[in-house]
Amino acid sequence: MSQQQISLPAKLINGGIAGIVGVTCVFPIDLAKTRLQNQRRGQQVYKSMMDCLVKTVRSEGYFGMYRGAAVNLTLVTPEKAIKLAANDFFRHHLAKDGKGLTVFKEMLAGCGAGTCQVIVTTPMEMLKIQLQDAGRLAAQQQKPVMMTPTKLVATNAVLSRSFNSGMVISAPRAVSATQIAKELLQTHGIQGLYKGLGATLMRDVPFSIVYFPLFANLNRLGKPSPEESSPFYWAFFSGCAAGSTAAVAVNPCDVVKTRLQSLNKGASEETYSGVVDCVSKIMQKEGPSAFLKGAGCRALVIAPLFGIVQVMYFVGVGEYILDNSPLRFLGP
């Protein structure tokens, strides 16, 4: 089924379902990515992705790998909806007389889509990172090092209550995304949820600029003819290849975003005043290789996500739901 022939409501359903299925499958790897990116030189708790997952299961249980997943599962559908709708909107208005888009215009449409999606992505990532990183902070505090309150950065009462007592604790205090959001809104207003917005734009805009044109051109190579759609396996491969390539390309921006959005810090972990300050301190203290932390994890997370999106399009889940439910009036 050609993607151009799929109605927008069906695309949104496909994107939402793909996001939910994908997040459920690869979220543990995303958790490992966040914890690896937040580690500083000389304070490593985890040696690799597998080491992180094994230690997480041992200390927090199986569901510890899904800490923060509820936020993603709740917001991934509107995020995908905005991204897909925006990309379609820009592609439609950039096309002239039904002619195909040039690579530059495809990149421009991707840029617009990436810019629009941060409305949802920024607060989603903000809440998710706090929940994901709590286990790393607890594990770091279990080391035989006595910490003082001045070395802990407390940005809000809910998140800092268990971290600034100067005592070694055995497990992270159970804090929900709702509590974190409420505390941020009370102390910082709506801008509290949008901390790291600039870094999120730096990551998501280039990602979309790389992903959408790359996928479109890779997928086009697998079409038997211009009128026919590419085979299922080729669309899946194109989604995985484009997604993983774009993910690795923007990983330095993802490291900066993760560091900026982490409200609580471990012992001796520096704080950052902004993107430039963050980049400068990482370069000085950890070197260029720090910007590649979690790159493999991120590729493993993104590739299946976008491959699954193509599966949903090929199978036609959104169309089936629209045709067999009261929502069918939303179809074309």
ZIVEN-V794503 format. One line per field, one symbol per residue. phi: phi as a letter, one per 30 degrees, with the letter a starting at -180 (. if undefined). psi: psi as a letter, one per 20 degrees, with the letter a starting at -180 (. if undefined). burial: I if it has 9 or more other C-alpha atoms within 8 Angstrom, else O. A space follows every 10 residues. Layout:
phi = ???
psi = ???
burial = ???
This chain:
phi = .dddcddded dddedddddd dddddceedd ddeddddddc dibdcbdadd ddddddddcb iedddcdjde ddddcddddd dddddddddd dddddbhidd ddeddddddd ddddddddec dddddedddd dddedddddd ddddbdcced dccccadddc ecccdicdcc adddbcdddd ddddddcbid dddcdieddd ddddddeddd dddddedddd dcddaedcdd dedddddddd dddddddddc eedddddddd dddcbddidd cbcldddded ddddcbiddd dcdidddddd ddededdded dddddidddd dddbbedddd dd
psi = pphhipqghh gggggggggg ggghgjhhhh ghgghhhiqq pikphqhrgh hggghggghi rgihikoihh gghgihghgh gggggggggh hgiiqpkjqq qrhghghggh ggghghiihh gghghggghg hhihhggghh iiqmppqqhi ipooiqgghi hjikijqprh qppoprhggg gggghhhiah ihikpjgghg ghghghghhg gghggghghh hjphrhhqqq qghhgggggg ggghghghhj hhhhgggggh iohqqapjpq rqiagggggg hggghirhhh ijpjggghgh ggghghghgh gggghkgggg ghikrijhii a.
burial = OOOOOIIOII IIIIIIIIII IIIIOIIIII IIIIIIIIIO OOOOOIOOIO IIIOIIIOOI IOOIIIIIIO IIIOIIIIII IIIIIIIIOI IOOIIOOOOO IOOOIIIIII IIIIIIIIOI IIIIIIIIII IIIIIIIIII IIOOOOIIOO IIIIOIOIII OIIIOIOIIO IIOOIOIOII IOIIIOOOIO OIIIIIIOII IIIIIIIIII IIIIIOOIIO OIIOOOOOII OIOIIIIIII IIIIIIIIOI IIIIIIIIII IIIIIIOOOO OOOOIOIIIO IIIOOIOOOI IIIIIOIIII IIIIIIIIII IIIOOIIIIO IIIOOOIIOO IO
